[in-house]
Amino acid sequence: MRLGSGTFAACCIVIEVLGVALFLRGFFPTPVRSSSRTEHQAEPPAEPSAGASSNWTKLPPPLFRKVVIMLIDALRDDFVFGSKGVKFMPYTTYLVEKGSSHSFVAEAKPPTVTMPRIKALVTGSLPGFIDVIRNLNSPALLEDNVVTQAKASGKRIIFYGDETWMKLFPNHFVEYDGTTSFFVSDYTEVDDNVTRHLDRVLRRGDWEVLILHYLGLDHIGHISGPSSPLIGRKLSEMDSVLRKIHTSLLSEEREALLPSLLVLCSDHGMSETGSHGASSMEEVNTPLILISSAFERKPGDTRRPQRVQQTDLAATLAIGLGLPIPKTSVGGLLLPVVERKPMREQLRFLHLNAVQLSKLLKENVPSYQKEPGFQQFKMSEKLHGNWIRLYLEENNSEVLSNLGIKVRRQYLDALRTLGLSLSRQVAQYDIYSMVVGAIAVLEVLTLLLLSVPQALSHKAELEVTLSSPVFSLLFYLVSLILWALHVTVCTSAEGSCYLCSLSWPAAGAVMMLISALLCVVLSALTKAVVSRQLLSKNPAHSNPRWSELDLLIFVGTVGHVLSLGASSFIEEEHQTWYFLVNTLCLALCHETYRNCFLGDDCEPQHCLHVGEGFDGAAPTLQDKNAGWDMPQLGGVTKRPSSLGTLRGSEKWMVLASPWLVLACCRLLRSLNQTGVQWAHRPDLGHWLTSSDHKTELSVLAALSLATTFALVQRRCSLTSKLALALGLLGVYCYRAAIGNVLFPWQQDNKDVSKGVTEARLVHAFVLGILFLGTKDLLKSQAVTAGFTAKTVGSWEVHSGLVLLAALLFRPHNLPVLVFSLLIQTMMTKFIWKPLRHGAAEVTVMHYWFGQAFFYFQGNSNNIATVDISAGFVGLDTYMEIPAMFLMAFATYTGPVLWASHLVTFLSSETSSSSALSRACFCYALICSFPVSAYILLVTSLRYHLFIWSVFSPKLLYEGMHLLVTAALCVFFTAMDQTNTDS
């Protein structure tokens, strides 16, 4: 079966996406779960006894009458316990140092985003790393948790704040008022909407639990970072709110039998750039302060903040409210909360916690009896029974007291060890799924590499053997072997396995796909060996010489893949791409000067020409030799460049273009500091986004949009030009509506809206331009003058994507879009056309620049740099598919726009029908190489210290990039089909 290079590459990428998805499913397993239902058993475990009957068989009564949870989003520990706390939160500081409180530094595990951290606080479990994706649209929480238990026990719960809680706990609150967390420009009203309810609610007595989630501090961090003067004012505001709540609770306790509990906590911290999502100390260390009159301290009693886990709060709240501990909790009771209770009550609380953890261990670890924590628990339970026997005998001797202290210490050690054992379950990988996924990915990469000579040949077609008798026999044999291995693994596996949980038809389809890929790879390898032997016997045949640019591309690609083996290079990957792009510019400068001043004799050799002067020039590579030549990116036909035809200013522009591109790249580097090591340093973007420079930002945004129109409109139809102009005007109106920029006649935006109407108008113009471009592309297949219609149509599609990028980009990032278009224009007119680079070389250059512009946008391999708000531009409610698409496009705008320009360039600058097909193949290959290598890398480094903080986020980025590549390859193939038909 013969396939075009583009179609073949698109099919390979789609299969590779499936392989990567299977690998990710095994690499990011589901966290520990309880097999029992959410509802707890009617009878909790009784006290252990040693021959004596115990009278404690029920849950202990509540320790607190009311509980108020005040969660301040992105509150770092040093904002409370450091110098800022002393300066801006004096009342909180007094409570920490001298008041009736217990202070802790609670460690939040990555990913440090809101939804997984809320789950950890109320369930006590460790959410999976993949929960970062679900943060956009939090589904109802089905795991056992404190909130659900409180509602089931009849407690009335009131909530005000981040609407994520309302999505996690629908129909749980007797009263609520939610605020959205995605419009980060608002840091005042979003908190006022919470505080305005306090006076009324605190005077009422018809509730037991009050939850407040303040978002203003987090929004300030996203806007201007932790060093902003707004931080101090917001901390003072939060200190006043805490004082009001605490004073009100104290006044009520005079007439109550039980004290109240005020919890000050945070879901995550804030990095030095104001973002969160990763695992820096500033992001994972959060304050946890428990305030109650029950914790009254003696004079001179100093309590330094202890380090605990964020998951410990769920068990502590459950004990405090007299509720069962959530079944999936891996946290332990915070002993200072109950240390003033009688010894019997303390041991009862610890025993309940230990029994819950031991049950969870039984359900998730097959060999749980060998776990040190379980053995410690059994020893503690035995000693506890002895203590109960002595206690019931009314033995109040010193022996009883010492034994009680020993049992308590033994329980605490058991809780700590059990928690660690359960926490390690998050890193229990599904090796079988990982191996099968990795094999599929590697088979695709091997097939692409073996297909390079045919894919880059004159015809750009491949012969894929699927129906020969040898193939069929080998296919059935491999399928049987894989089936046998699958049955063996699934019947002997002790832990959970995703592939084993699939139905037999689904698992069979996976095995057949792996078998088919292996057979195709072996067939291609056999053909390659035979063809190489035949070519070696032909003395007239000589292998082509690689050009210097080909060598640079090869060495740069391999070097980038090798650099991914070091965590520091992953954190600072933008430096690698900046270096590669700068080196490419210098290489192009060298090639330009050599062709201009040394003549055409030193011209590198190319076979597939694009650009000025080669309309109608057919590739000259012989069919009989093109099939299995050594792969090279340029070609073998010696063709003079067109530099000799250039005169005057055009020639000087050709010579200056590489230097101008270098200058643009240097300016872009100063716009957004990214990575880890230097991300905290001030950059032009932070200067522009500060409130003191809104006028400068407005002028820059207006100039950028005007320049974008000038660079894009030149090849559009009249209707598209009008839609583009109105769309760009709508972009500015949208940014002015949400308060990012100013109108010329409006110096202070007081009427700030969500800008939904303006953004939707721009979306309409985007769809209109894309429709016009698609219509022209379809029209090019039916009319005689199809080439002109195809050229205009492809450019209009590119223009529509540019308009969408302008809408989604933050105003300070609009220069990135302008420089991208400017570099594309210079490279097209003064580099690729005069030097006549091959389609493969042009493709790799587009890919490199696309990767560089991914980081010029301010992105990094840190989840914290993803601009989630871009997914809600033009939306007033959450719609999953549009939001995911917009966020993905905003994140990968650089690679997408450069790939779109590549399609436009090749379809309009050459008459060769196979150029796009070759470009699609090259793009697929150069994207598959780092993905495949990185999968092998993270598999070997899965127990590395930085596997979750550095390597795992990069793996998610690679998987998403491959998905974007698959969509681009489908686009390439569709355009190639249009090009062929026309």
N, C-alpha and C positions, 0 to 999 in steps of 0.2 A: 504494500500500500504506500503510495507516494503522498507526501504532505509537504506543504510549503514551510519554509523555515519559521515564519511567524506563527502559523497555526500549530506547528510542532512545539515551539517554545511556549505558547500560551497553554497548551495541554500539559506540558511538563510543570509549569508554574502552578497550575491548579492542583495537580497531584501533590506537589511539594507543600502547598498550603495545607492540604489534608494531613500530610505527614507531620508538619510542624504543629498542627492543632492536636494531633494524637500525642506528640511528645510533650506539649505543654500540659495536656490533661494528666499525664503521668508525673510531670515535674512539679506541678502545682496541685497536689492532692487535696481532697476535702479535709478539713480539720477533724479532730476527734469528735465523735458523736455518741450520744446515748441511744441505745436501741429501744428503750422503753418510751412510752408516750410522755407528752408534756405533763399530764396530770400526775401528781405524786401519789404514792400509796397512802391509804388512809392512816396507817399506823407507822410512825417513824421507828427507827431502831431503838430498842430499849437500852438502858444502861447495861454495860457488861457486869456480870456477877460471877462469883466463885463460890457456888454452893449456897448463896443467900438470895432471897427474892428482893428485887428492887421495886420501889414504888414510883419510879420515874420512867414512864413508857410513852409519854406524849411530848410534843414540841414544847420547849420553854416559852414562857410568855414574852411579849415584846419588852425591850429595854427602853424604848422611847415612844412617847405619845405621838409626836409629829416629826417628820423628816423633811427638810428643805434641801434640795440639791441645786446648788448654784454653779453651773458649768460655764466658764468663760472660755470661749473658743480661742485656741492658739496662745493660751497663757503659759509662758515659760516659767520654770522654777525660779530663775534669777529675777524675774519681775516681782516676785513676792519675797523671796529670801535674800535677795541682793540689795544693792544700793538703791535701785529704783523703788523697791518695796518700802524701804525706810523713808524715801522722799515723798512718794506719791500715794502710798497705802499705809498711813500711820496707824489707823485703827486695826487693820489686819496684822501689822507688825506687832502691835501691843498684845493681841490675842496669841500670836505665835510665841512670843518671848515670855509673857507673864500671865496670860489669861488661861481660861479653862479650855484647853485645846490639846490636840495631838497633831503634830505636823509630820508629813512624809514627803519624800520625793518619789513619785510614782513613775516607773519606767513604762513607756508605751512602746510596744513592738511595732516595727514597720509592717505594712505601709501606714504612715502617719497621716491618714485622711479621716474625715469626720465619721462616716458611717461605720467602718470597721472598729473604730475606737469606741463609739457608743455601744456597739455590740459587746465589746470586751468589758465595758463598765457594767452592763446590766446582766450579762450572761456569765461572766467570769471565764469565758473561753477565748481561745486565740483564733480570730478569724483568719481564713486563708488569704494568702497574698493576692489571689485573684479577685478578692472582694473589692479591690481598688476600682475595678471596672463597674461593679454594681453601685458604687458611690453616687453615680449620676442619677439613678432611679432606684431608690432603696425599696425592695419588696418587703412585704409584711414579715416580721421576724417570727419564725415558727419554733425556734429553739426555746427551751425552758429559760426563763429570765425572771428577774426580780419584779419588773413592772407587771408582767402577766400574773405572777403569784400574788402580788398585792391586790390586783383587781379581783382575782378569784377568791381571795379571803374577805372581800367586802370592803376593802379600803378605798376611799375616794381620792382620786388622783387628779391634780390640776397641772396643766402644762402651758408655758408661754415660751416662745423662742423658735429656734431652727425647725422648720417644717419636716426635717428628716425624721424627727421623733414621731410625728403624726403618720408618716408613711410606714415606719417600723411597727407602730402600735395603733392601728386603726381601732376605733371604738373602745379605747382603753381609758380615755380621760373624760371626766364629768364636765370639764370646762377647758377650753384651749384657745390659743390664738397663735398661729404660725407665721413665721417670717421666712422669706427666701434667702438662701445663702449664696446665690450666684451673681447678684448685682453688687459687686464688691465696692462700687463707687459710693455706696451709702453706708456710712458708719455711725450715723447719728439717729436717724429715724428707726433703723433696724433694732436699736436698743431701747429707744423711747417707747416703742410698741410693747416691749416687755415690762418696763418699769412702771408704765402708767396703770397697770393692774394691781400693783403691790399694795397700795394703801387700802383698797377695798378688800382684797383677799386676806391680808394679814389680820384684819379686824373680825373676819368670820371664823367660825369654829366648825364648819361643815366639811372639813377635809383632813386627811392624814398625811398625804404626800404632795409636795409642791416641787415641780421641776422647772428651773429657769435656765435657758440656754442663750447666752449673750454672744452675738456675732461681730460686734463692732470692732473689737481688738483685732480679730482675724482679718477683717476688711482693711483696716489701716495697714497691717503688715503687708498685704498684697499690693497696696497702693504705693506705700513709701518706705516700708521696711521697719525693723525694730528700733532704729535710731531716730525715727521721726519725732518731732515735738508733740505730735498728736497722741503718741503712746502714753506719755505722762498724764495728759488730760483724761484719757480714757481710763487709765488705772485709778486716778482719783475718783472718777465717776463710779467705778466698780466698788471702790472702798466705801463710798457713801451708801451704795445700795446694800452692801453687806452689813454695814452698821445699822441701817434701818431694819433689816430682817432680824438681826441678832437682838436688837433692843426690843422688838415686838415679841419675839419668842420668850425672852426673859420675863417680860411683864405678864405673860400668860401663865408661866410656870408657878407663880405665887398661889394660884388656885388649883393647880393640877397635881396629880399623884406622881406622874412620871415626867422626867425631863424631856426636852426636845433636842433634836440633833440637826445642826447646820453643816452641810458638806460643801466646801469650796474645792472645786477640781477643774480639770481641763481635759479635753480629748487628745490634744497633742500640743507640741510647742511651736516654735517659729524659728526658721533658719536665719542666718545673717542677711539674707536677701528678702526676708519677709514671707517666704513660701513655706511649704511643708509637704511631706510625702515620703521623704527619705529617712535616713537613720543617723543623722548627726546628733551630737549631744544636745544641741539647742532644740531639736525637733522631738526627741524622745523623752526628755526630762520634764515632767509636769508637776506642779504642786498639788498636794492632797492634804487638806486641813479639815479635821473633824472637830467641831466646836459644840460643846454642851456643858451645862452646869454639872453634869455627872463626872466631868474630868477635872474638877477643881484641884489645883495643885497647892502644895505647901510653900511657904516662903523659902526662897532660895532653891526651889526645884526648877532646874534648867532642863529643858527637853530639846535636844537637837533633832532636826528632821532626820528620820530614818529612811533608808532606801527600801522600797517595796515594789511589787509589781502592780500595774494598773488593774490586773484581773483580781486582785485581792479585795477590791471594793465590793464586788457582788456578794461574796460570802459574808462579809461584814455587815452589809445592809440587810441581808436576809436574816441574820441572827438578831440584828437590832430591831427589826420589824416583827420578829416572831414568825418568820416564814421558812419554808424548806429551802435549803441551798440549791440553786439551779443545778440540774443534773450534769450539764456539760462544763461546769466551772472547774478550772484547774488552779484557782486561787485558794489562798489560805486565810483564815480569820486573822485580822489584825489584833493581836493579843492586848495591846494597851487599852482597847475599847472595853474589855471585860476584866481587866486585871484587878479591879477593886471589888469584884464579885466574890462570894464565897468559893472555896476551892472546888466544891462539888459542882457548882454551876459552871465554873471555868472548864473543868474536865468534861462536863456534859456537852458544852459547845464544841470543844476540840474533837470529841468523839463523833459527833454528828458530821463534822467536816471531814474527818478521816474516813468514815464509812462511805460518804458520798464519793470521795476521790478513789477509794479502793474499788467501788462498784464500776466507776468509769474506766479504771485500769483493766478490770476483768473483761469489759466489753470491747476494748481496743487493742489489748496486748494478749496474744494467745498464751504466751509463757509468763503470765503475770505473777505466778507463784515464785518465780525465780528473781523477780524484781526486788532490789534492796528496800524500796519504799514499802512494798507490801509486807515484807518480813518485819520491818520496823513497826508497821501498823499492828500486826498480830502480837508482837511483843508488848506494845503499848496497851492494847486491849486486855491482855492477860494481867499486866500490872494494875490496870485500872480496876479490873474485877477484884483483885486482892485489896485494893484501897477501899472499894465499896464495902467489901465484907468487914474490914476493920472499922469503917465509918458507921455501918449499921449496928455494930457491936458497941457503939458509943465510946469508942476508944479515942480519946482526945490527946493522946500522948504526943511527944515529939517525934516518935516513929511515924505516926500518921501524917504529920506535917511534912517531914522530910520525904516520905514516900510520895505524897501528893506533888511536891515540887519536882521529884524525879519523873513521875508519870507525865506531868505537864511538859517538861523538857523533851521527853521521849516522843510525845505527840507532835510537838513542834518540829522535831527532826523528821518524823515520818511525813508530816504535811509538806515539808520542804522537798523531801526526796520524791514523794508521789507527784508533786507538782512539776518537778523537773522531768520525771519520766513521761508524764503526759504531754508536756511541752515539746519534748523531743519527737513526739508522734507527728508533729507538723512537718518534720524533715524526713519522714518515712516515705521515700519516693516509690512510685509505681514503676519499678525497673522494667517490667515486661512491656508496658505501654511505651516507655521511653525508648527502649531498644527497637521495637517495631517501627515507631515513628522515625527514629534516626536512620534506620535501614532504608525506609522509603525515601527520605531526603537525600541520602548518599547515593542511592540508585539513580535518582533524577539528575544529580550533579554529574555523576559518571556518564550518564547517557548524553547529557549536554556537551561534555568535554569531548566525547568520542564523535559527536556529530558536527564538531566545528568545521572540518574540511568541507563536508557536503553543504552545510548551512551557509557558509560564506563563499560558495562556488558561484559560477556564472548563473546557473538556473535557480539557485537558492531553494533547492528541493531535497528531500531526504526519502530514502526507501526504508520503510519500517516493516520488518518481517513479522507477520502475525499468523500466517496460515500454513506455513510449510510443515511437512510431517515431522521434521526434526524438532521444530519449535513446539508442536503439539505434544510430542512425547516428553520433551524436557519440561514443558509446562505442567503436565499431569504428574510427573515424577516429583517436581519441586513442591507442587501443591499438596501431595500426599505427605511429604516429609514435614512441611510446615503445619499441616493438620495434626500430625502425630505430636509435634513439639507443642502445639497449642493445647491439646488435650492433656499432655503430661504436665505442663506448667499450671494449668487451671485446676487440675486435681491435686497437685502437691503444694500449691501456694498457700501460705499461712495467713498473709494479710490480704487486704482488698486489692482487686485488680480491675481496672476499667474494661480492658478487652475481654476478660473472663465474664464480666457482667453483661456483655452484649448478647443479643440473641444469636443463635447459630447461623442464620442467614447473613446477619451483619458481620459477624466474625469471619464467616466464609468469604464474604466479599473482600475483606481486608487481606486475607491470605492469598486469594486469587490475584489481587492487585500487586502484592509483593512478588508473587511468582511470575506474573506477566512482565513486570519491570525487570526482574533478574534475567529472564529469557531474552528480552529485547537488548539488554546491556551485553549479554554474552554474544548475541548475534552481531551487534555492532562492533564488538571487540574483535571477533573473528574476521569480519570484513576488513577492519583496519589493518590487522596483521597481514592478511593476504595481499591487500593492495600495496602495503609498504614493501613487501617482498618483490612484487612485480615492478614497482617503480625503481627499486634498487638495482634491478637488472637492466634498466634502460640507461645507457651511458649518456644519452643526449639530454636526459632530464637533470636539472640542477635545482636544488632547493633555493627559494627566494631569500634574499637578504633582508633581515629586519631593519627597519629604520630606527633612528635614535628615539623618535617619538613612540614607536611601538615598544621599545625597550623600557622607556619611562613608564608607559601605561602598565606594562606587565610587572615591573618591579614595584611600582606604587600600589597596585592592587594586592600583590602578595604581601608587601610590607604592612599594609593596613590590616590584613587578616591576621598576620602574626602579632601585631600590636594589641589585638584584643585579648591576648593571653595574660595581660597584666592589668590589675584593677586600676592603677593610676592612669594608664592609657585609655581605659574605658571612661573614667571620670572626665578626662581631658581630651576626648576623641576629637573635639572641634579643632584642637591644635594640629592633629594629624591631617585633617582635611584642608585646613588653611595652608599648611606646608605643601601639600600635594598640588593645590590650585596655584599657589605662588610659583612652585617649580614648573608647573605646566606653562604658565605665562612666560617664564624665562626661556623654556624650551621653544615656545612659539616665537619668541623674540629672536632667538638664535637662528631658527629656520627662516624667518623673514629676512633678516640681515644677510644670511648666506645666499638666499635666492636673489636678493636685490643687488648685492655687491660682488658676488663671486660667479654669478651666471648660473645657467640651467644645468651645467654639467655636474654640479654638486647637489642637484635637486633630488630629494628622496623619491622613491618610486611608489606610484599609486596605481591602482587598477580601477577602482570605482570612484568616479569624479562627481563632485557636486559643485554647483555654483555657476558663475558667469562663464559662458563660453563652451559649455558642454551639453547643451540641448541637442539631442540626437546623437550623441557620442555613445556608442555601445561599448560595453566592457569587452576587452580583447583577450581575456583569459580563455585558453583552449579548454573545451569540454573534456577532452580525454585526460588532461592533466589536472584540471581544476578539482576533480572529485576528491583526490587525496593528497593535495599539496600540504606541506607544513603550514599550519594556521598562522596567518599574520594579519594584522589589522589594516595595513595599507593595501598592498597588492604588488604586482610585478611589472606592470606596463609602464615604461618610462614615458611620461608625458610632461611637457614643459608647463611651468606655472604661467599664470597670466600677469605676473608682476611687470614684465617688460612692456605690456600694453598700457600701464598706468602712467600718468603724467602729473606733474605739479603737486597740488594739494592732496590728491588721492594717494599718491605714492607716499607722501609724508604721513598721511593718516594710517596707512598700512604699517609703516615703521613705528608709529607712536602708539598704535592700538594696544599691544601687550602691556606697555607701561601704563596706559590709562586704565586698563583692567586691573592691574596691580594696585594703582592708586584708589580705585573704587573699593577693592577688597580691604584695603587698609582702613579706609574711612568706615566701612561697615563693622570692622572689628571693634571700633571704639564706641559703637552705638549700644551694643548689648554685651555685657560681661556674662559669660556662661561657664559651665563646668563646676568645679568645686574649689580649687585652690585660690582662684582670683574672682570668684563670683561676688564676693562682698565689696570689691573695690568699686568706687563711683564710676559711672559711665554716662555717656550723653543721654541715654534713655532715661535714667533716673533724674537727671537734671531737667529734662523736658517734661516729665510727668509730675514734677512737684507743683504744688498749687501756685507758687510764686511765678511760674513761667508759662502760665496758660496762654498768654498772648503769643509768645514765641512758638509754642506748640501749634496754635491755631494757624499762624502764618505758614509754618512748615507743612502742615497737613494740606492747606489749600494749594501751596506750590507743588506738593507731591502729586496731588490729584490732577492738577492741570498738566503737569509733565507726563503723567501716565496717559492722559488722553492724547497728548501730542505724539507719544511714541506708539500708541496702539491704533489710532484711527486711520493711519495712512493707507491701509489695505482693506478697510471695511467698506461695505456698501453704505449708501447714504442713510438708509433706515437704521442700520446698526450704529453709525456714527451718532445719530440723534439719540438712540437709546443709551449708548455708552455715555454721552455727555450728561443726560438727565440722571443716569444711574450714579455717576461720580458725584454729581451735585447732591443726590439723595444720600450718599455716603457721608458727606460733610454735615448735612442736616441731621442725620442719625446721631453722629458723634456730638453735635451741638445739643440735641434733645436730651441726651443722657449726661450732659455736663462735662464731656471731655475737652471740647473746644468751644470757642466763642463765635457768635455771629458778629459781623463788623459793626452792626448797630446795637449790639447788646453786650455790654461789658461785664455783666454779672448774671449768670444763669440761675435765677431763682426758681423758675418753673421747670424743674428737672423731671422728665418722664422716663419711661422705659424705652421710648423710641421704637415701639413695635410697629406703628404705622409706617414710619419712614423706612425701617428695615425691610418691611414686606414689599414696599414699592420697589426697592432696589432688587429684591429677590425676583419680582415680576420682570424687571428689565433684564436680569441675568437669564431667566428662562426664555424671554423673547429673543435675545441675541443667540442663545444656544439653538433655539428653534429655527431661526433664519440660517444659521450655519449648517444645521442638519439638512434643511431643505435644499440648500445649494449643493451639498454633497450628493444627495439623492438625485438632484437634477443633473449633475455632471455625468451620471451614468446613462442618461437618456438623450442628451443633446450632442450635437457635433462638436461644439466648442466646449467640451467638458472640462478641459484642463483649467481654463480661467474660472469656471464655476467652482471647481474643486479647490483651487487655490484660495479663492475668496471664502468658501465655506469652511475650510480648515482654519483659516485665520480668524474667522468670526467665532468659532468654537473656542479658540485660544483666548479671544477677547472677552468672551463671557466668563471664562475661568479667572481672568485677570480682574474683572469687575467684582466677582465674588470674593476674591482675595482681598481687594481693597476694602470691602465691607467688613470682613472678619478681622483684619489686622487692627491692632491698637494704633491710635494716631501716630505715636512716636515710631512705629515700625513701618509706616508708609514709605520712608526713604529706602527701605530694603526692597520693596516692590519696584520702585523707580530704578534703582541701581541694577536690579535683575533684568528689567527690560532694556536698560541702556547697554549693559554688557552683551545681552543677546543681539542687539542691533549692531554693535561694533564687531562682535565676533563673526556675525553673518556677512557683513559687507566688506570687512577688511581682513579677515583671517581665513574663514572656511572657503569663501568664493575664490579669492586670488590664489591661495595655496592648494586648492583642490584636494582637500583631505577625503579619504575614503569614508564610506558610511559607517564602518565600524569605529574608526577613530573619532568621528563626530559624535557617535553615540556615547562612547566612553567619556568624552569631554563634557557632554551634557549631563551625564550621570555624576561626574565629579563636582561640577558646579551646582547641581541640584543638592548634593549632600552638603556642600559648603554653605549653601543658602539655608538649609535646614537649621544650621547652627547660627548663621547670621541673624535669623529671626529671634534668637534668644533661647532656643531649645537646647536641651542637653539630654544625657542618658539618665536624668533624674526625673522621676514622675512629677516632682513639684513644679517643673517648668511647663507642664501642659496647661494651656489656657482653656479651662473648662467653660468659662463664660462665653467663648465663641460659639459653643454648641447651642446657645439660647438666644442668639441674635435673631430677632424677628419672631420669637415665640413667647407667648404669654403663659403657656402651660407646657408641661413636659410631654414631648412626643419623642419616643425613643429613637426611631429610625432617622428623622431629620436631625435630631440633636447629635447622634453618633456620627452621622455623615459630616455635619458642619464642623464638629470638633476634630475629626480625622483630617478633613481638608485643611482646616486652619493650621494643624500641626505639621502636615506634610505639604504645605503650599510650595515650598522650594522645589522638592523633587517633582511634584506634579506639574508645575508650570514649566520647568525645564524639559520634562518629557513631552508635554504638549507642544512646546516650541520645536522640539526635535521632529515630531510628526509633521508640523507645518513646514519646517525647513526642507525636509527630504521630499515631501509630496509636491512642493512648489518649485524646488530648485533643480530637480533632475527628472529626466524622462525615463530612467530605468525603473521598470515595474517591480524589481526585486529589492530596491533600496530599503523600503519600509520593512520588508520581511527580514532582511539581514539585521536591520536596526533592532527589531523586536527580539531576535535571537540573541544578539549581543547584550541587550538590556537584561534579558532573563538570565543569561549566564553570569553577568557581573553582579547581579543581585543574589543569585543562588550561592555563589562561592562563599561570601562571608557568613550567610545564614547557616550553611552546612558545617563550616568550620567552627562556628560558635556553638552549635549544638554539641559537637564532639567536645568542645572545651568545657562547657558547663557540666556535661556529664562527668568528666574527669575531675572537676573542681566542685562537685555538689556538696562536699563537706568543708569547703573553704570558709574561712572566717567571714568573708564579705559576700557570701553567696546570695544572701537576701537583700543586702544593702546596695550592692554594686552590680553583680552579675545578673540577678533576676530582673531588675528593671530594664536592663539592656536587652535581655531575652524577650521581654514583652515588646519593646520597640522593634526588634528585629522581626518578630512575628507580624506585627502590624505593618511594618514596611514591606514585607513579602506579600501581604494581602493587598496593599496599595499597588505593588508591582504587578500582581495578577490582574487587577482591574486595568492597569495601563497596557499590559500585553494584549488584553482583549480589545482595547481601544486601538492599539497598533494594528492588530489583525483586521479589524473592521475597516480601518482606513486603507490598509494594504489591499483589501478586496475591492474597495471603491476605486483605488488607484488602478488596479488591474482591469476592472470592468470599463473604466473610462478610457 
